[in-house]
């Protein structure tokens, strides 16, 4: 079984993005699975600080109906 290569560096740290906005649903959709679940940090290569901020932003976007809770 082959492991999928993950990025060694955090996407937000490398691009110097300090604020993760819940209204930017196109960026947040990149960090959700095909079923709409939040992808763990070991798979998407994001650091712990940004993973927590990203999870909070995804939850806010779901509440505001910008992202679906469950994708079909």
Backbone bond lengths (Angstrom), bond angles and torsions (degrees), N, CA, C in turn:
res aa  C-N    CA-C-N  psi(-1)  N-CA   C-N-CA  omega(-1)  CA-C   N-CA-C  phi
1 X - - - 1.437 - - 1.530 108.46 -
2 X 1.313 116.28 128.58 1.456 121.33 -178.61 1.514 110.42 -94.94
3 X 1.329 114.80 137.24 1.460 119.26 175.64 1.520 109.14 -84.95
4 X 1.324 115.50 143.72 1.451 120.35 176.97 1.521 108.89 -76.53
5 X 1.321 116.97 132.35 1.455 121.27 179.13 1.524 109.73 -68.03
6 X 1.312 116.69 131.55 1.451 121.20 176.66 1.517 109.27 -110.53
7 X 1.298 115.16 158.86 1.453 120.39 178.79 1.524 109.34 -67.76
8 X 1.316 116.57 140.29 1.455 120.77 -178.30 1.519 111.44 -79.23
9 X 1.334 116.83 -23.19 1.450 121.31 -175.38 1.522 110.70 -117.57
10 X 1.314 114.73 152.02 1.458 121.72 179.12 1.532 109.36 -69.62
11 X 1.327 116.69 131.66 1.463 122.39 -179.99 1.524 111.22 -60.65
12 X 1.326 117.42 -39.49 1.459 121.61 -176.57 1.530 111.65 -76.57
13 X 1.334 117.73 -35.63 1.466 120.77 178.70 1.530 110.93 -70.35
14 X 1.323 117.14 -41.85 1.461 121.37 -178.17 1.527 110.86 -65.46
15 X 1.332 117.23 -41.85 1.467 121.45 -178.52 1.521 112.92 -88.66
16 X 1.337 117.23 5.99 1.466 123.81 177.20 1.530 111.89 56.57
17 X 1.333 116.38 45.25 1.462 122.73 177.27 1.521 106.98 -98.27
18 X 1.324 116.44 113.16 1.466 119.72 -177.08 1.521 112.00 -95.20
19 X 1.333 117.65 -30.65 1.455 121.11 -176.40 1.521 109.79 -112.64
20 X 1.320 116.57 123.07 1.456 121.93 177.34 1.522 106.76 -100.15
21 X 1.327 116.51 114.50 1.457 121.70 -173.29 1.524 110.16 -96.06
22 X 1.331 116.54 134.30 1.457 120.97 -179.74 1.527 111.59 -71.68
23 X 1.333 118.23 -18.53 1.465 121.44 -179.61 1.531 112.31 -79.24
24 X 1.319 117.35 -14.24 1.462 121.90 177.69 1.532 108.53 -90.07
25 X 1.331 115.89 73.43 1.461 120.61 -173.08 1.522 112.29 -70.97
26 X 1.339 118.42 -23.55 1.463 119.90 178.68 1.529 110.59 -65.10
27 X 1.323 116.77 -39.40 1.463 120.47 178.79 1.527 110.43 -71.97
28 X 1.329 117.38 -39.43 1.463 120.59 -178.26 1.522 111.82 -69.37
29 X 1.323 116.86 -31.39 1.468 120.37 -179.44 1.528 111.40 -63.20
30 X 1.326 116.19 -25.92 1.465 121.48 178.38 1.531 111.60 -64.01
31 X 1.329 116.94 -27.27 1.460 121.99 -176.31 1.523 112.55 -102.05
32 X 1.334 117.30 20.51 1.461 121.61 174.06 1.525 108.48 -118.58
33 X 1.318 115.76 154.52 1.458 120.36 179.97 1.526 109.92 -79.65
34 X 1.308 116.20 178.00 1.465 120.28 178.87 1.525 111.46 -66.91
35 X 1.329 117.06 -19.67 1.462 121.26 177.00 1.525 112.44 -91.62
36 X 1.333 117.50 -1.94 1.455 121.57 178.42 1.515 114.39 92.57
37 X 1.326 117.85 6.29 1.463 120.86 179.61 1.526 110.45 -85.58
38 X 1.329 116.06 154.61 1.460 121.59 178.30 1.527 108.49 -74.20
39 X 1.327 115.91 127.46 1.464 121.41 -178.03 1.530 108.75 -77.00
40 X 1.341 118.94 135.61 1.468 120.70 179.99 1.529 111.72 -67.36
41 X 1.322 115.11 157.88 1.468 120.09 -174.75 1.519 112.94 -66.99
42 X 1.306 118.58 -24.64 1.466 119.54 178.76 1.533 111.19 -70.59
43 X 1.343 117.63 -20.17 1.463 120.77 177.70 1.518 113.46 -94.13
44 X 1.342 117.74 -33.14 1.457 118.01 -176.33 1.523 113.21 -99.70
45 X 1.335 119.25 -7.60 1.459 122.20 173.68 1.513 115.14 76.61
46 X 1.325 118.03 21.87 1.465 121.90 -179.74 1.523 108.55 -93.76
47 X 1.346 117.07 144.63 1.463 120.59 179.09 1.532 110.10 -70.64
48 X 1.318 116.49 167.41 1.466 122.06 -174.87 1.523 112.58 -61.83
49 X 1.321 116.52 -42.37 1.464 120.92 -178.20 1.526 110.99 -61.95
50 X 1.322 116.36 -46.39 1.456 119.93 -178.72 1.529 111.94 -76.09
51 X 1.325 118.31 -26.80 1.469 120.60 175.74 1.525 110.04 -64.03
52 X 1.336 117.46 -42.12 1.465 120.67 178.26 1.523 111.34 -65.21
53 X 1.338 116.67 -43.83 1.466 120.24 178.58 1.523 111.29 -64.88
54 X 1.336 115.85 -39.36 1.454 120.50 -179.74 1.524 111.25 -67.35
55 X 1.328 117.35 -40.89 1.463 120.96 178.65 1.526 110.52 -63.32
56 X 1.324 117.18 -41.33 1.464 121.00 178.07 1.527 110.76 -64.68
57 X 1.335 117.23 -40.14 1.463 120.98 179.34 1.524 111.09 -67.23
58 X 1.336 117.72 -38.52 1.465 121.05 177.94 1.520 110.10 -65.23
59 X 1.328 117.67 -41.45 1.463 121.00 178.62 1.521 111.40 -64.48
60 X 1.336 117.05 -38.77 1.468 120.38 177.15 1.523 110.76 -67.16
61 X 1.336 117.02 -40.69 1.462 120.73 179.30 1.525 110.85 -65.48
62 X 1.316 117.82 -35.82 1.467 120.78 175.69 1.521 110.86 -64.96
63 X 1.327 116.68 -42.91 1.460 121.39 -179.27 1.530 110.98 -64.06
64 X 1.331 116.87 -35.63 1.462 121.80 179.41 1.531 112.13 -86.29
65 X 1.327 117.95 5.51 1.472 125.37 177.63 1.531 112.48 65.63
66 X 1.329 117.49 30.09 1.459 121.08 174.10 1.526 110.92 -88.79
67 X 1.327 115.97 -29.15 1.465 122.59 175.30 1.522 108.42 -124.32
68 X 1.331 117.80 146.47 1.468 119.16 177.98 1.532 111.31 -77.96
69 X 1.327 115.70 150.19 1.462 120.11 174.16 1.525 109.72 -70.41
70 X 1.326 116.60 -41.78 1.458 122.44 -179.89 1.519 107.64 -132.28
71 X 1.327 116.94 126.35 1.463 121.14 177.52 1.519 108.88 -93.76
72 X 1.300 116.11 147.83 1.471 120.24 -179.59 1.499 111.09 -96.72
